[in-house]
């Protein structure tokens, strides 16, 4: 079995720049309406950006969680790339802290940090 994550969007080519920089991925095969993004390291889950005609409505039913050591610094980096912060503040539950962001087309994702005590 192979896994990839698909993100619906209006403009896959424009969104590819954001997600490649955000995830340290590179553009892969593209054939309208799809643009595939691949990990530069070769290991990881491909992300497929799929052009769809309908606009985004409401909250995503599935989203990405990006785990990093410093979630505040990473959120600032992603905002500089074009993400926007969803005004929920810093959330916390079960030893995990996260910040909710949206990509340039409004698709939500989380930047997360686990407490050291919960990762041991």
trRosetta pair geometry for C-beta under 8 A, 3 or more apart (Angstrom, degrees):
i j d omega theta_ij theta_ji phi_ij phi_ji
3 45 5.7 -41 104 -130 99 110
4 36 7.8 -43 -157 -136 146 101
4 45 6.1 159 -119 178 44 84
4 46 4.2 -28 -121 74 109 95
4 47 6.9 178 -174 -88 87 20
4 48 5.5 58 144 -14 128 107
5 45 5.9 61 -9 137 100 124
5 46 7.5 -176 29 95 66 51
5 47 5.2 -22 70 -113 95 72
5 48 7.1 180 89 24 42 73
5 64 6.9 82 163 -80 164 103
6 47 7.7 149 -95 -167 27 56
6 48 4.5 -26 -105 72 77 102
6 49 7.7 157 -158 -91 62 16
6 50 5.3 17 -173 -11 110 124
7 15 7.3 -138 104 145 128 147
7 19 7.6 174 33 -79 153 152
7 47 6.5 10 -3 -178 110 102
7 48 7.3 170 22 85 65 51
7 49 5.4 -25 67 -110 96 64
7 50 7.0 166 77 22 41 79
7 103 7.8 35 180 26 150 158
7 107 5.8 36 -161 -146 116 172
8 50 5.4 -41 -104 75 55 98
8 52 4.5 -5 -162 1 108 136
8 56 7.4 150 98 -86 106 88
8 107 7.9 155 63 -89 66 127
9 12 5.7 130 73 -77 118 60
9 15 4.8 -41 176 -15 168 159
9 49 5.5 -27 28 -167 129 98
9 50 7.0 127 26 66 74 46
9 51 6.5 -52 80 -100 69 47
9 52 7.1 113 46 22 23 87
9 105 4.9 126 -139 46 98 172
9 107 7.1 -66 -84 -32 95 131
10 51 6.8 33 -174 -141 21 78
10 52 7.4 -68 -84 60 45 64
10 55 7.3 2 -69 -108 118 63
10 105 6.1 178 19 -132 94 130
11 14 4.0 25 119 23 122 115
11 15 6.1 140 90 -15 71 91
11 51 7.1 37 -95 -108 21 101
11 105 7.4 179 39 -80 82 128
12 15 5.7 -64 -139 46 31 106
12 16 6.0 48 158 -40 67 100
12 30 7.7 163 119 -138 130 109
12 33 7.0 139 -12 169 137 66
12 34 6.9 171 -130 -158 171 22
12 35 4.0 159 151 10 122 116
12 49 3.7 145 -136 117 95 116
12 50 6.8 61 -79 -51 127 6
12 51 5.2 -90 -18 -53 107 86
13 16 5.7 -42 -150 15 28 119
13 17 7.9 33 154 -19 54 93
13 30 7.9 59 -88 -148 84 149
13 35 6.3 151 -77 -61 51 153
14 17 6.5 -51 -173 21 37 109
14 18 7.7 27 142 -8 64 104
14 104 7.1 -103 136 93 106 142
15 18 5.6 -54 -160 37 48 112
15 19 6.1 33 152 -10 79 109
15 35 7.9 154 71 60 91 135
15 49 5.3 166 86 -138 121 146
15 103 6.5 55 -145 149 103 133
15 104 6.4 -158 -106 56 74 107
15 105 5.9 -33 -89 -12 123 124
16 19 6.1 -63 -141 46 30 101
16 20 5.8 33 161 -23 68 110
16 27 5.7 44 174 -96 134 101
16 35 5.0 -74 -74 131 129 147
16 37 6.2 178 -141 -74 84 111
16 49 5.9 -123 -70 13 80 152
17 20 6.0 -53 -141 35 24 110
17 21 6.5 16 161 -9 60 109
18 21 6.2 -70 -157 42 26 104
18 22 5.9 22 155 -20 67 115
18 81 5.7 124 -140 145 75 109
18 82 5.1 -89 -108 62 118 130
18 83 7.4 130 -168 -56 123 76
18 103 5.7 123 123 -161 146 101
18 104 5.4 -162 -59 -3 158 115
19 22 5.3 -53 -135 40 34 114
19 23 5.7 5 173 4 70 114
19 25 6.5 -14 132 44 83 130
19 37 5.6 -107 111 -55 119 173
19 47 6.0 -122 161 103 142 151
19 49 7.1 177 21 -62 150 121
19 103 7.0 -4 -67 -130 89 139
20 23 6.8 -72 -136 51 18 89
20 24 7.8 30 172 -140 53 8
20 25 4.8 -108 -126 75 59 81
20 26 6.1 67 -143 -104 115 23
20 27 6.4 -39 -83 -48 139 69
20 37 5.8 -144 -79 -138 77 121
21 24 7.7 18 -164 -73 24 42
21 81 5.1 -177 103 -135 132 136
22 66 7.7 -102 161 -85 102 160
22 78 5.6 52 -122 -119 102 97
22 81 6.0 -177 -69 94 83 162
22 83 7.4 90 -99 -45 130 122
22 103 7.8 -81 -32 -111 162 101
23 37 7.1 94 62 141 137 135
23 39 7.4 -93 142 -102 109 71
23 47 7.0 133 14 -4 169 143
23 66 7.7 -130 -99 -110 77 125
24 39 7.3 32 101 -148 81 70
24 40 5.6 -80 151 15 83 121
24 41 7.8 41 121 -19 114 96
25 37 4.3 59 135 166 144 105
25 38 5.9 151 -165 74 97 28
25 39 5.6 -64 -110 -93 79 35
25 40 6.3 -168 -131 -28 25 77
25 44 7.8 -125 -96 94 97 145
25 47 6.7 -74 -91 28 174 115
26 37 7.1 159 75 -158 28 69
26 38 5.7 -30 62 66 80 83
26 39 7.9 26 16 133 80 11
26 40 5.2 97 -23 -85 106 79
27 30 6.8 -19 179 -41 110 117
27 35 6.7 -51 -143 -178 96 105
27 36 7.6 101 -172 81 56 57
27 37 6.3 -50 -107 -106 40 66
27 38 7.8 27 132 21 12 84
28 35 7.9 130 58 172 69 61
28 36 3.9 -57 76 101 113 100
28 37 6.1 169 7 -110 98 11
28 38 4.1 88 -59 -18 125 111
28 46 6.8 -45 20 -138 158 116
29 34 7.9 18 111 111 86 109
29 36 4.9 26 58 34 73 127
30 34 6.6 -165 -145 103 53 64
30 35 4.5 1 -114 -114 103 70
30 36 6.7 -149 -73 19 56 72
31 34 5.8 12 64 56 67 96
32 51 6.8 -20 -154 27 80 136
33 50 5.8 61 115 -165 102 65
33 51 3.7 -116 -168 49 107 98
33 52 7.4 110 150 -60 148 43
34 48 5.6 -24 -155 -170 109 105
34 49 6.9 140 -156 75 53 54
34 50 5.5 -16 -99 -101 75 70
34 51 7.6 -124 -61 9 34 80
35 48 7.3 153 76 -159 42 55
35 49 4.6 -9 59 56 95 106
36 46 5.7 -11 -168 -177 102 123
36 47 7.4 146 -160 81 53 46
36 48 5.2 -24 -103 -103 71 77
36 49 7.8 -160 -76 21 24 71
37 46 6.6 152 76 -164 53 68
37 47 4.4 -13 58 64 110 95
37 48 7.5 -164 19 -78 74 29
37 49 7.0 61 -18 -16 107 99
38 42 7.9 12 159 -108 108 38
38 44 7.9 135 -175 73 54 103
38 46 5.5 -23 -98 -111 67 90
39 42 6.2 -86 92 15 100 11
39 43 6.0 -69 95 69 151 37
39 44 3.4 104 -47 41 148 128
39 45 7.7 80 -35 39 116 34
39 46 7.7 -109 -10 -82 78 52
41 44 6.6 88 61 -13 103 113
54 57 7.7 -50 152 -11 109 107
56 60 8.0 -34 -155 -72 118 80
56 105 6.6 125 -16 147 137 93
56 106 5.1 -175 71 87 151 123
56 107 6.8 -140 -109 -72 153 69
59 108 6.4 -12 -151 6 76 145
60 63 4.7 110 91 -68 135 94
60 107 5.8 63 -64 -155 136 73
60 108 5.0 -150 16 43 115 95
63 107 7.3 167 -120 165 90 84
63 108 5.0 -45 -114 98 143 85
63 109 5.1 -172 177 -101 102 53
63 110 6.6 90 121 -8 125 87
64 109 4.3 -5 61 -134 88 117
64 110 7.3 -160 100 35 54 65
65 98 7.2 -59 -140 -120 99 139
65 109 7.2 -168 -77 -173 30 78
65 110 4.7 -10 -116 67 72 108
65 112 5.2 13 -177 -9 99 135
66 74 7.0 -152 115 153 122 143
66 109 6.6 48 -11 153 102 118
66 110 6.9 -175 26 93 69 54
66 111 5.2 -24 69 -112 103 61
66 112 6.6 158 75 21 45 81
67 112 4.9 -38 -98 79 64 101
67 113 7.2 127 -155 -94 67 33
67 114 6.8 4 -147 -14 117 98
68 71 5.7 140 67 -84 100 58
68 73 7.9 -126 131 70 136 90
68 74 4.4 97 65 -43 166 156
68 111 6.4 -21 22 -170 118 92
68 112 7.3 129 22 69 67 50
68 113 6.4 -50 76 -81 62 83
69 113 6.7 52 -176 -124 19 106
70 73 4.0 24 119 25 121 116
70 74 6.2 145 91 -17 69 88
70 113 7.1 25 -113 -90 12 137
71 74 5.6 -56 -140 42 34 111
71 75 6.1 40 158 -24 67 104
71 90 7.8 120 101 -133 129 109
71 97 6.1 -163 32 102 153 99
71 98 6.7 -128 -157 -122 155 39
71 99 5.7 156 154 3 112 107
71 111 4.8 145 -155 129 90 97
71 112 6.1 -71 -101 158 132 5
71 113 4.1 -118 -25 -24 114 108
72 75 5.8 -52 -146 34 27 111
72 76 6.6 29 153 -18 61 105
72 90 7.9 -31 -79 -92 93 130
72 99 7.3 114 -92 -35 50 146
73 76 5.7 -54 -152 35 32 113
73 77 6.5 35 150 -21 65 104
74 77 5.5 -50 -149 34 36 114
74 78 6.3 32 154 -16 67 106
74 111 5.0 -177 100 -162 115 134
75 78 5.8 -57 -147 40 31 109
75 79 6.3 34 154 -21 65 106
75 83 7.8 -111 -160 93 61 137
75 85 6.8 56 177 -95 119 106
75 99 4.6 -16 -87 86 145 153
75 101 6.2 -177 -138 -59 89 127
75 111 4.8 -165 -71 52 84 155
76 79 5.7 -52 -146 35 30 112
76 80 6.5 34 153 -20 62 104
77 80 5.7 -57 -156 34 31 113
77 81 6.7 27 147 -17 63 106
78 81 5.4 -54 -151 35 37 113
78 83 4.1 5 143 18 95 141
78 101 5.8 34 112 -180 136 172
78 111 6.7 -163 9 -65 147 137
79 82 7.8 -166 -170 47 28 12
79 83 5.1 -80 -87 72 44 87
79 84 6.8 80 -126 -103 86 29
79 85 6.3 -15 -92 -39 125 92
79 101 7.1 -129 -69 -130 79 127
82 103 7.4 30 107 -171 98 59
82 104 4.4 -16 148 -70 120 110
83 101 4.4 17 167 172 129 127
83 102 6.3 155 -163 74 77 41
83 103 5.9 -48 -106 -107 82 37
83 104 7.1 -88 -85 -50 39 60
84 101 6.6 150 76 -161 35 76
84 102 5.1 -17 59 56 88 96
85 99 6.8 -48 -135 171 100 110
85 100 7.4 99 -166 85 60 61
85 101 5.8 -48 -102 -106 47 74
86 100 4.1 -50 56 111 118 108
86 101 6.4 -170 -1 -105 87 16
86 102 5.8 94 -53 -28 101 99
86 108 6.3 5 -35 -119 150 106
88 91 5.9 -12 132 -47 115 111
88 99 7.9 160 68 -152 95 49
88 100 5.0 43 31 27 129 126
90 97 5.7 4 173 -173 106 105
90 98 7.3 159 -160 75 64 29
90 99 5.8 -38 -107 -80 70 83
91 97 7.0 157 83 -156 48 53
91 98 5.3 -21 63 62 97 82
91 99 7.6 163 18 -83 81 32
91 100 7.2 44 -1 -25 124 99
92 96 7.0 171 -147 86 54 46
92 97 4.9 -16 -97 -101 85 73
92 98 7.8 165 -79 17 41 65
93 96 6.1 -17 68 57 62 89
94 118 7.2 107 149 -126 70 153
95 114 6.0 31 134 -162 94 78
95 115 4.2 -102 -163 31 84 112
95 117 6.5 -121 -132 76 127 90
95 118 3.3 112 146 -41 155 149
96 112 5.7 -10 -175 -166 108 112
96 113 7.2 158 -157 82 61 41
96 114 5.2 -32 -101 -103 78 66
96 115 7.2 -113 -69 -4 33 79
96 118 7.1 -91 -53 80 71 158
97 112 6.9 150 81 -154 47 59
97 113 4.9 -12 60 61 97 92
97 114 7.9 179 20 -88 70 19
97 115 7.5 91 -13 -52 96 79
98 110 4.4 2 -176 -176 131 118
98 111 6.4 152 -155 74 72 43
98 112 4.3 -23 -96 -97 98 77
98 113 7.4 175 -78 20 52 61
99 110 6.8 147 70 -156 40 66
99 111 4.8 -13 56 56 95 99
100 108 6.0 -14 -171 -160 101 109
100 109 7.7 157 -152 82 58 29
100 110 5.6 -36 -98 -98 59 77
101 108 7.2 147 85 -150 39 57
101 109 5.8 -24 69 66 87 77
101 110 7.3 148 21 -105 76 25
101 111 6.2 42 -4 -14 120 104
102 105 8.0 -124 161 76 97 41
102 106 5.0 -13 177 -145 132 35
102 107 6.2 142 -158 64 75 31
102 108 5.2 -40 -95 -88 78 54
102 109 7.4 134 -107 17 30 71
103 106 7.1 -43 64 29 67 18
103 107 4.7 -1 30 54 110 92
103 109 6.7 52 -38 3 92 116
114 118 5.3 -116 178 79 105 111
114 119 4.9 112 109 -57 131 108
115 118 4.9 79 65 9 88 103
115 119 7.3 -172 88 -9 45 90
116 119 5.9 -67 -147 37 35 106
116 120 6.8 43 160 -37 68 101
117 120 6.6 -47 -155 11 29 113
